[in-house]
Amino acid sequence: MNAPAAPALADALRQAVLAQRFDTTPDRLRDGAPVEAFPSIDLAVVRFARGGRPARAANVLFSREHPGGVVARFGPAGGGLGPVANLRFDADVRDAAGTSVAWQPGADWARIAFPPLVAPPGLPPGAPRFVAPYPASLLKLMVAVGLGLAVDAGRLSWTDAMPELTPMITVSDNDATDRAVALLHRAGVVDTLNRTLQQAWGLPTLQLNRTTPRGGWRNGDGSGVGQIHMTAWDTVRLLWILDPQAPPAPWLAPGTATLAEATKRRLLAALAAQELDEILSSGRLRGLPGWQPGLPDAPVFAHKTGTTENYASDAGIVAVPGGPHYAVAVLSNLGSRYRPRFVGADDERAATTWKLPALGAAVHALMPSLP
C-alpha cells in the first residue's frame, strides 16, 4: 500500500530546515558575512513501506521568495505521488561569461528572466514558483541511468560502460563523465534517456539537454547551467524506480518498462561504493574542526553528490539493516563558497556548510518515528 504526501513528514522536514538557520550561513563572496537572502533548498524524502505500513513522502522548498518554505502538493497519479502540482519550476540561468548570475551577491531576481522549466497543467495565476538550482555532479545519476538503458537495449555492453560508470559515480570523475556522455551519443540513446525520464517514467524536471557527441556537458560545451535540470521530488522518484528493494513505483502504469533488475543492482552497487560522503553525510570530513555528523555514510547511504562554487546536491537511498529504508534528495545553491573557514589553512575537503550534514542527521532522526 502506498499513501500520498504525508503532512506530518512535510511539516517535520520544513521545521528541520528552519532549525538549521540557513539564513545565517557565511558567504565567502561577502567576506564571511551571512547570505543576503535565504538560500534555495529543495528537499524531498520517501520513506518506503515497512511492516504493512504505507510509504510516506514529502517535498519542501525554500528560497529568497519562500524563506518559510513551500510544501509541495503532488499530482493525482499513483494515488497522489505524481509530479509537483502546486508550483511551477523555472530554470537556472547563466550569463554570456558563464556566471551563475542568480546566486551572486546583489542579484536582483526581479531583473532576471528565468525561463520556464515545468508548469503543471491548470496552475492558477499567481501560484508560487521555484527557481531550480543546477544539480552540479548529481546530473551524473542521469548519465548512469542512460548507460543502463543503453545496455538493456543491447546498444552498449557493461564491458564498455563500467570503466566510466564506476569513477563517474564513486569519485565524481569528470573525465569519466565525458567518456560516458560520449558513449550515450555513440549508442544513440540521449534522446531516449530524456523521453524515458520525462514521459515514460513521469519525471518531467529531469533533463539532460545539449550534451555533445564528444562528451561535452559543461557550460563551455553549451550545456550545464540552464540546460541540465533536476528537482528533489523527481530525483527521489527516480531513485524509487532504481531501488530493487522498493515496492513498484505507484505512479507508473502496470507493465511500464524500467530497467532490468540486474541493471538496477549494478547502478545501486556503484552508488553504494560512494567515496564522497561530504554533503548530507559527512564521514569523509570527520576530524575537521566543527565537524557535524550527517546521514549514515556509504554503503548504508548509496548516493551521488554534486558540488561547485555555487551549488551542492546529494541524493540516494538509505537502507539501514533492520531499520529505516528511504530515498532522500537535496538540491541547493550552497556550494563550496559556503564551506567553513579553518584556522591556519583552508581545507578543500569541506564541500559546503556544516548545516547540510546536520540537516541530513535531522532527516535520519525523523525516519523511525514516522507512523
Secondary structure, 3 states (H helix, E strand, C coil): CEEEECHHHHHHHHHHHHHCCHHHCECHHHCCCECCCCCCEEEEEEECCCCCCCEEEEEEEEECCEEEEEECCECCHHHHCCCECCCEEECCCCCCCCCCHHHCCCCCHHHCCCCEEECCCCCCCCCCEEECCCCHHHHHHHHHHHHHHHHHCCCCCHHHHHHHHHHHHHCCCHHHHHHHHHHHHHHCCHHHHHHHHHHHCCCCCCEECCCCCCCCCCHHHCCCCCCEECCHHHHHHHHHHHCCCCCCCCCCCCCCCCCCHHHHHHHHHHHHCCCCCCCCECHHHCCCCCCCCCECCCCCEEEEEEECCCCEEEEEEEECCCCCEEEEEEEECCCHHHCCCCCCCCCCCCCCCCHHHHHHHHHHHHHHHCC
